[in-house]
């Protein structure tokens, strides 16, 4: 349990800073360039570990599910987050990212026949209300051209929830390093296609200090180490447990955004965050019962 919660806190610190790094990379790299650079850098960092791994080489890998999970978790989700940050602040993006456990539960209900009790449904409704508060009840932001920002960030959280459920259901027998590496490669391929179809990457601007730090931070920490930790939490805990990293990310993202980007922390952000957290807590409480915690403890003890 100590290792699991330590990994959870560490991941929240890494991914909280990632929202700032994405802001720094957007101008020189573009939306899909950010996806391509961060996923490729992360895959390169993990390559030595992959070459040393032999446990998965003797069995057939579920390539289809690795590709599908990688597309939703690293390709589409990160493209949507980059697109969102062209419109909204990094701290707002991180708060909307905190709705991931809600979508994880909903997708489990609709796609995998998981049961949700009355308290969980109330939590989901509260979470939606928190999103409205964050939007200052401007529902029009979810429709038409204004969908980019709040709406696209919600879609990114849905992608995360789906990839979490797919990982637990179809990739439970695959090693964490292998899952991370293949999903990052899939994300890199998605990003490359996006770059070729949209805007080019400005190599000269990438050589400046902030973009270089962002590449290292997103690639080595956010995409490489961060993804490794995420899939570790998913396999050794549960999709819902891994998704709770989003409880902690907004706090660090708010601090980093205020210090490094001078982003204001408004009352709407604070109130919306607290309401969303209440909704997430209620919607995922069933998955954090005594039986689940005992299962996690047994997994940890066996390692």
N, C-alpha and C positions, 0 to 999 in steps of 0.2 A: 504493500500500500504506500509506503514512504516513497519508493521509486516512482510509482505511478503519479502521485501528487506532485513530486518534485519535477517530473517531466512536464506535467500540466502547467505549472507555474513558469517554467523555463520557456515553454512554447508560447505562452501568452506574452512574455516580454519580447521574444523574437518577432512574433507576428504583429505586435502593437507597433513596433518600429517600421515594419514593412510598409504600412500605409504611408509613412513619410517618404520612404525610399521610392515608392511608386510615383509620388508627386514630383520628385526630383528627376525621374527618368522619362516622364511623359513627353516633355518638350523635345529632347533629342532623339528619343526612340519611337515615339508614337504609341498608340494603344496596343497594337499587336506586337510591336517591337519589344515592349516591356515583357509581354508573355514569353516571346521567343528567347530573349536574353536571360531572364531569370530561370526558366526551365532548363535551358541548355547549360548554363553555368552550374545549376544544381546537379544535373546529370553527370557532368564532368567531375565534380567534386566526389560523387559517389562511385565513379567508375573503378577506382582501385579496390573498393570494398566488394563490388560486383565480381570483379575478376578473381578475387580470393574466395568467393562463396562457391561451395560445391554441393550444398544440401539440395538445391533446386535443380541441379543439372541432370540428375538421374530420373527425373519424372517429367511428364508432359505438363507444361504450364498452361493455364487457362488464358491464352493470349487474347481471346475475344473480350473477356471481362476486364483484363488489364487495360486494353485499349479503350473500352467504353468508360471505365472508371477514370482513366487518365484524361479523357476528353472532357468529362464533366468537372473533375476536381482541379485539374491544372490548366486545361485549355480554355474551355468556355467560361468557367467561373472567374479566372484571373483576367480574361479579356473584358468581362462585364465589370469587374471591379475597376480596372484601368479606365474604362469608358465612364463609369460613374464619377471617378475622381477628376474628370475634366469639368464637372459641373458642381459637385458638392465637396465639402471639406473632408479631410482625411478622418477627423474624429466622428463626423456624421456617418461616414462609410463604415467605420469600425462598430458603431452602435447598431446599425442595420445588420451588420455581420453577426451580431449577437442573437439574431432571431434564428440562427441555424438549428438549434435544438428543437424549436417549434416545428420547423419544416421537416426535420428528421423524423419526429413523431408522426406528423401528418402523412408523410410518404410511407412510413411503415404501416399505417392504418389502411391507406388506399391501395398500396401495391403489394404488401406482404401480409395482409390480414392480421396485423397486430391490433390488439384491443386497447382502446383508450377509455378511461373512466370519466365520470362527470367532472371531477376536479381537473383532469387534464384538458378537457374541452373548455372549461372556464379559463384555464391558463392560456390557452391558444387565443381566445377572444380578448383577454387582457393584453397579450402581446401585440395583437393587431391594433388595439386602442393606443398602445405606446407608440406604434409607428405613426398613427394619425397625429399624436401630440408632437412628435418629432417633425412632422410636415407642417405644423401649425394649422392642421385641419384643412390644408389646401389639397383637396382630393384630386383636383385637376392635374397635379403633378404626376399622377399615375396614368395619365391618358395622353395620347397624341405625342407631339414633339417633346413635351415636358416629361415624358416617361424616362428619358435619359437622366440619370442621377439617382433619385429615390427608387424608381421602379427597377432599373437595371441592377441596383445593389441588392434588392430583394430577390431578383432572379438568381444572382450569384449565390446568395445564402441557400436558395432552393437546390442549386447544383451541388453545394457542399453536403446538404442533407441526403441527397440521392446517392452521391459517391460513398458516403458513410455506410448507408444501408447495403449498397452493392458490395463493398469491401467485406462486410461481415458475412454476407450471404454466399458470395461466390469466391472470395479470395482468402478464406480463413486458413486454408492449407498451404498458403504461399508465404515465404519469408518476407519480413518487413523491408529489408534492403531491396529485394527483387521487386516488390510492389512499388516502392518509391521510385526506383530507377526507371521502370517501364512506364509508369504514369507520367514522370517528368519528360521522358522521350516523346510520349504522345502529346503532351502539352507543347513541347518544342516544335513538333511537326505542325500542330494547329496554329501556333504563333507564326511560323514561317509562311504558311499559306496565307494567313491574314496580312502579313507584311507585303507579300508579293501582289496581293489583290488591292491593297490600300496605299498607305504612305511608306516611303523608304526610311531607313534608319540613318541619322546624320552622324557618321562615324567621328567626325572632327569634334563635335560637341560632347561626345561620350568620353573624350579624353580629359575633360575638365574635372575638377576635384569632386564636386557633388555627384555628378553622374557616375564617376568611377567608384565612389564609396557606395552608391546605390546598387551598382552592379554586384559588388562584393557582398553587400548586405543582403540583397534579395537572393542572389545565387547561392552563396555559401551558407548563409544563415536561414533566410526565409524559405528558400526552395529546397536546398539540400538537407541540412540538419533539421529544419522545421518539418518537412514532409516525413522524414525518418521518424521523428518523435510522434507525429500525428498518427501514422499507421501503427506505431508501437502501442499507442493508447487505444487505438481502434481494435487491435487484435487481442491485447492483454486485458482490456477493460470491456468496453462495448461501444457501439456507435454513439449512443447517448452520452456516455462518459467522455469520449473524445470531443464531442460537440460542445461540452461545457467549457472548453477552453475559451469560448466566446464570452463567457461571464467576465473573464479577467482582461481580455484584450482591450476593450474600450477605455479602461482607466489608464493603461500605459499609453494608448494611442492619443488620448486627450493631453497627457503630459508632454509627450514627444511633439504633438502638433502645436501646442502652445509655445514650447521652448524653441523648436526648430523652424516652424512655419508661421509663428505669430497668429495662429488661428484662435479666435475668441471662443470661450466656453460660455454659451448662452443658457438661460434658464430652461429653454425648450430642450436643449441637449440633456441637461441633468434630469429633468422630470421624465422625459421620454425614456431615458436610459433606465431609471428606477422602475418605471411601469413595465418596460420590456423584460427586465430582470425578474420581476414578480411573475409575469406570465410564463417565462422560461422555467422558473423554479416549479411552478404548479404543473406545467405541461410535461415535465420530465421527471416528476417526483416518483412516479410508479416504478421507473427504471432504476431508481437509486434506493430500493428497499433493502432489507437485511439480506435477502437471498442473493441479490445481485452483488452486494458488497462481499459476501462470503465467497462467491465464485471468483471474484477478483483477487481476494486474499489467497485462495488456493492456487490460482495461476501464478501469483507472485512467489509463493513459497516453493513452487515446483521448479522455478528457474534457477 
